[in-house]
Amino acid sequence: MTTASALPAQTVWRQYYALTKPRVVQLIVFCALIGMVLAVPGLPDASQLMLGLWACVGIWLVAGAAAAFNCLVEKSIDAKMKRTAWRPTAKGELSDWQALGFSVLLCALGSAILYVWVNPLTMWLTFATFVGYAVIYTVILKPLTPQNIVIGGASGAMPPVLGWAAMTGEVGPEALILFLIISAFIIMNTVELAISSQRLIIRSMQLVGATPWFIKRPFLWQSLKNALLSSTIAWLSISLILYFNQQSLADIIQILL
């Protein structure tokens, strides 16, 4: 096990960067950017472009802080899985205090940027998203219930709302519709991942003596519940679009086609 103090400075910074889960954070910032674009009618002016830039930087920093905290909390679990065993906290290349300090620093810096150069609403919403993912989802829900992603997935659906709030200073019904659409996607994506990983999980549970039907039944029940919830959210989103835009269902279908 190699500690951070024994590594070259460039390597240490790469380890810190890896803690932020860059690819995931890129998707978060991209979804926030979509919310910003939809919130501004027409082409943005120079001040709006600068506002959006600061918002992207602040959201990136806070999202990176949440990812680093997640790596810290789940380092023992990460070390046992091939997919996550390479993470610096799982390999012991960064200490707990280093990971925690890095997370706090990113969160504080990102929150300050959002508060000063964007608006307080966006800062508080982004911080609430940090708490939702890093604390409620990672610390509380994951060990407690298999419904963790359904409930904790709300944090993953927040980026468009953050982008909308950054540009308008408020959370309108349009932002809530974007939130519902992404929530539906997250739930169905969870079902797909569960099905694709079923054989591996079944094999692991059989090693501890669980019967095949006992194993498969939770997958089936969970898939049915998630599909129903996702469909309900999708129809609610369509209903809200129809209500707030006062368009007929035929118009919506024509737009989609």
Backbone torsions as a table, in degrees:
resi	resn	phi	psi	omega
1	MET	NA	124.6	-177.3
2	THR	-102.8	128.5	178.8
3	THR	-87.5	163.1	-177.8
4	ALA	-63.1	-33.8	-177.7
5	SER	-66.6	-22.1	-178.3
6	ALA	-92.6	-1.5	-177.6
7	LEU	-99.4	152.4	173.5
8	PRO	-60.8	153.5	-176.3
9	ALA	-58.1	-41.2	-179.2
10	GLN	-62.1	-40.5	178.9
11	THR	-66.4	-39.1	179.3
12	VAL	-61.2	-44.3	179.6
13	TRP	-65.3	-32.8	175.2
14	ARG	-65.6	-36.0	177.8
15	GLN	-65.9	-42.5	177.2
16	TYR	-62.4	-42.1	179.8
17	TYR	-62.9	-38.5	179.0
18	ALA	-64.0	-31.4	178.5
19	LEU	-60.3	-27.4	-175.9
20	THR	-79.4	-2.1	-177.0
21	LYS	50.2	67.4	-170.0
22	PRO	-53.6	-42.0	-177.2
23	ARG	-66.9	-37.6	177.2
24	VAL	-67.6	-43.8	-179.4
25	VAL	-64.9	-35.0	176.0
26	GLN	-59.9	-40.9	177.5
27	LEU	-66.3	-38.1	178.7
28	ILE	-62.6	-48.0	-179.7
29	VAL	-65.7	-37.7	178.2
30	PHE	-61.8	-44.5	179.1
31	CYS	-65.4	-36.6	175.5
32	ALA	-64.4	-39.2	178.7
33	LEU	-63.0	-37.6	176.2
34	ILE	-60.1	-43.6	177.0
35	GLY	-60.9	-38.3	178.6
36	MET	-65.1	-44.8	-178.5
37	VAL	-63.1	-43.2	-179.6
38	LEU	-69.4	-25.6	-177.6
39	ALA	-78.3	-20.2	-176.6
40	VAL	-107.3	112.1	178.0
41	PRO	-69.9	137.1	179.2
42	GLY	73.8	-161.7	179.4
43	LEU	-82.8	134.6	178.8
44	PRO	-71.1	148.4	175.0
45	ASP	-87.1	-177.3	-175.2
46	ALA	-61.9	-41.2	-178.9
47	SER	-66.8	-36.8	178.7
48	GLN	-70.5	-36.6	176.0
49	LEU	-62.6	-41.9	179.2
50	MET	-67.0	-39.5	177.5
51	LEU	-61.6	-44.2	178.9
52	GLY	-64.2	-37.6	178.8
53	LEU	-62.9	-48.0	178.3
54	TRP	-61.7	-38.9	179.6
55	ALA	-63.8	-42.5	179.2
56	CYS	-63.1	-41.4	179.2
57	VAL	-63.9	-47.2	-179.5
58	GLY	-63.0	-43.9	179.7
59	ILE	-65.1	-40.0	178.6
60	TRP	-60.1	-44.1	-177.8
61	LEU	-65.0	-45.2	-178.6
62	VAL	-68.9	-38.8	177.0
63	ALA	-63.8	-40.4	176.2
64	GLY	-63.1	-36.3	177.4
65	ALA	-64.2	-42.3	178.7
66	ALA	-63.9	-40.5	178.7
67	ALA	-64.3	-41.9	179.1
68	ALA	-63.6	-40.8	178.4
69	PHE	-65.3	-38.4	177.2
70	ASN	-61.9	-43.0	178.1
71	CYS	-62.1	-36.5	179.5
72	LEU	-66.8	-48.9	-176.2
73	VAL	-65.3	-37.0	-172.9
74	GLU	-104.1	23.1	-176.1
75	LYS	-61.4	-36.9	-178.9
76	SER	-68.1	-40.9	177.8
77	ILE	-69.1	-42.6	179.6
78	ASP	-58.1	-36.9	-177.3
79	ALA	-65.9	-19.9	-177.4
80	LYS	-94.3	-8.3	-177.2
81	MET	-112.3	134.3	-178.4
82	LYS	-60.4	-36.1	-176.6
83	ARG	-65.7	-28.2	-173.5
84	THR	-121.6	-0.3	-174.8
85	ALA	-65.5	-17.6	-178.1
86	TRP	-79.7	-13.0	-175.2
87	ARG	-61.8	142.8	-174.5
88	PRO	-56.7	-37.7	179.3
89	THR	-70.2	-36.6	179.6
90	ALA	-68.7	-34.2	-179.6
91	LYS	-86.1	-6.5	180.0
92	GLY	78.1	15.2	-179.1
93	GLU	-77.8	-21.6	172.7
94	LEU	-125.1	137.0	-178.7
95	SER	-77.3	168.0	178.4
96	ASP	-60.0	-42.3	-178.5
97	TRP	-67.9	-35.3	177.1
98	GLN	-66.2	-44.5	179.3
99	ALA	-65.8	-42.2	179.9
100	LEU	-66.4	-45.4	179.2
101	GLY	-61.9	-39.7	178.1
102	PHE	-63.5	-42.8	179.3
103	SER	-63.5	-44.8	179.6
104	VAL	-63.1	-42.6	-179.4
105	LEU	-62.1	-47.1	179.6
106	LEU	-62.9	-43.3	-179.0
107	CYS	-64.0	-43.8	-179.7
108	ALA	-65.9	-43.9	-179.3
109	LEU	-66.1	-44.9	178.9
110	GLY	-63.8	-41.6	179.1
111	SER	-64.3	-40.3	178.8
112	ALA	-63.1	-43.0	178.8
113	ILE	-61.5	-45.4	-179.4
114	LEU	-65.2	-39.1	-177.8
115	TYR	-69.8	-42.2	-173.8
116	VAL	-83.0	-46.0	-170.7
117	TRP	-103.8	-6.6	177.1
118	VAL	-116.7	-91.8	172.5
119	ASN	-167.5	156.3	-177.1
120	PRO	-61.6	-34.3	-179.4
121	LEU	-60.2	-46.1	179.0
122	THR	-62.9	-38.7	178.7
123	MET	-62.0	-47.1	-177.9
124	TRP	-68.0	-38.4	177.5
125	LEU	-65.2	-40.6	179.4
126	THR	-67.7	-40.1	177.8
127	PHE	-66.1	-38.2	177.0
128	ALA	-63.0	-36.7	176.7
129	THR	-65.5	-39.2	175.5
130	PHE	-58.6	-48.5	180.0
131	VAL	-63.9	-40.9	-179.8
132	GLY	-61.0	-40.5	-178.6
133	TYR	-83.1	-51.1	-172.2
134	ALA	-73.1	-34.1	-175.2
135	VAL	-106.5	-60.4	-174.4
136	ILE	-65.0	-46.9	-178.3
137	TYR	-76.5	-54.2	-172.9
138	THR	-71.0	-47.8	-172.7
139	VAL	-84.7	-41.0	-171.4
140	ILE	-97.1	-56.7	-170.0
141	LEU	-74.6	-40.5	-175.5
142	LYS	-56.5	-48.1	179.3
143	PRO	-77.6	-12.4	-169.0
144	LEU	-96.0	-40.9	-170.9
145	THR	-148.3	145.2	174.3
146	PRO	-70.1	-9.2	176.7
147	GLN	-83.4	10.9	-172.5
148	ASN	-56.8	-41.8	-175.7
149	ILE	-73.3	-28.5	178.8
150	VAL	-68.0	-42.0	-179.0
151	ILE	-82.3	-50.1	-178.4
152	GLY	-70.9	-15.7	179.1
153	GLY	-63.7	-14.4	177.6
154	ALA	-58.3	-34.4	178.4
155	SER	-64.5	-37.3	179.4
156	GLY	-70.9	-19.3	179.7
157	ALA	-93.8	0.4	-175.6
158	MET	-79.5	-26.3	-173.9
159	PRO	-50.5	-44.9	178.1
160	PRO	-62.1	-33.4	177.3
161	VAL	-65.6	-40.6	177.8
162	LEU	-62.9	-43.5	179.0
163	GLY	-63.9	-40.8	178.5
164	TRP	-63.7	-46.0	-179.4
165	ALA	-64.2	-34.7	-179.5
166	ALA	-62.9	-38.5	-175.0
167	MET	-88.5	-26.1	-174.7
168	THR	-112.6	-19.4	-177.2
169	GLY	77.6	12.3	179.3
170	GLU	-151.2	167.7	176.1
171	VAL	-113.4	99.3	-179.3
172	GLY	-86.3	174.9	178.8
173	PRO	-61.2	-31.2	178.9
174	GLU	-62.1	-39.9	178.3
175	ALA	-65.7	-37.1	178.8
176	LEU	-67.5	-34.1	176.5
177	ILE	-64.2	-43.8	176.3
178	LEU	-59.8	-40.3	177.9
179	PHE	-59.8	-44.7	-178.5
180	LEU	-67.4	-39.5	-179.9
181	ILE	-61.6	-46.7	-179.3
182	ILE	-69.7	-33.2	175.9
183	SER	-60.1	-43.1	178.5
184	ALA	-62.0	-41.4	179.1
185	PHE	-64.1	-43.4	-178.2
186	ILE	-61.1	-42.5	-178.4
187	ILE	-64.5	-46.3	179.7
188	MET	-68.2	-34.0	176.7
189	ASN	-64.8	-34.2	177.3
190	THR	-64.0	-41.3	177.7
191	VAL	-61.0	-44.7	-179.5
192	GLU	-61.6	-44.0	179.4
193	LEU	-65.1	-39.0	179.5
194	ALA	-64.0	-41.9	179.8
195	ILE	-66.5	-43.5	-178.6
196	SER	-66.2	-26.6	-178.3
197	SER	-98.0	3.4	-171.6
198	GLN	-61.7	-43.8	-177.2
199	ARG	-61.0	-42.9	-179.9
200	LEU	-64.3	-43.4	-179.0
201	ILE	-67.8	-40.4	178.5
202	ILE	-61.1	-44.0	179.5
203	ARG	-61.0	-41.3	-179.7
204	SER	-65.3	-40.8	-178.8
205	MET	-73.2	-31.0	176.5
206	GLN	-64.2	-29.9	178.9
207	LEU	-64.1	-23.9	178.8
208	VAL	-101.9	11.2	171.7
209	GLY	95.4	8.8	178.8
210	ALA	-76.1	143.3	179.8
211	THR	-80.3	152.6	-177.8
212	PRO	-56.7	-43.7	-177.2
213	TRP	-67.2	-38.1	178.5
214	PHE	-62.5	-31.9	-179.7
215	ILE	-77.3	-45.1	-173.2
216	LYS	-73.2	-30.2	-176.6
217	ARG	-59.3	-45.1	177.5
218	PRO	-61.1	-35.8	177.9
219	PHE	-62.2	-46.7	-178.2
220	LEU	-63.7	-48.0	-178.1
221	TRP	-63.7	-43.9	179.5
222	GLN	-63.4	-41.3	-180.0
223	SER	-63.8	-43.1	179.5
224	LEU	-64.1	-43.5	179.7
225	LYS	-63.7	-44.3	-179.2
226	ASN	-66.7	-38.7	178.1
227	ALA	-63.6	-42.1	178.9
228	LEU	-64.5	-44.6	-179.8
229	LEU	-64.9	-42.3	179.5
230	SER	-62.8	-42.5	178.9
231	SER	-63.9	-39.7	179.1
232	THR	-63.3	-44.0	178.9
233	ILE	-63.8	-41.5	-179.8
234	ALA	-61.9	-44.6	179.9
235	TRP	-68.5	-34.4	176.1
236	LEU	-64.1	-39.9	178.5
237	SER	-62.1	-44.7	178.7
238	ILE	-62.5	-40.9	179.7
239	SER	-62.7	-41.1	179.1
240	LEU	-67.1	-37.9	176.9
241	ILE	-61.1	-45.0	179.2
242	LEU	-62.7	-39.9	-176.5
243	TYR	-69.9	-49.9	-173.4
244	PHE	-76.8	-24.7	179.8
245	ASN	-101.7	-6.4	176.7
246	GLN	52.5	47.0	177.0
247	GLN	-113.2	153.2	179.4
248	SER	-78.2	161.2	178.6
249	LEU	-62.2	-34.0	178.5
250	ALA	-62.8	-38.7	178.4
251	ASP	-64.4	-42.3	178.7
252	ILE	-61.6	-46.0	-179.7
253	ILE	-62.3	-40.3	179.6
254	GLN	-63.4	-38.9	177.6
255	ILE	-64.7	-43.3	-178.7
256	LEU	-66.9	-35.0	-179.4
257	LEU	-81.1	NA	NA
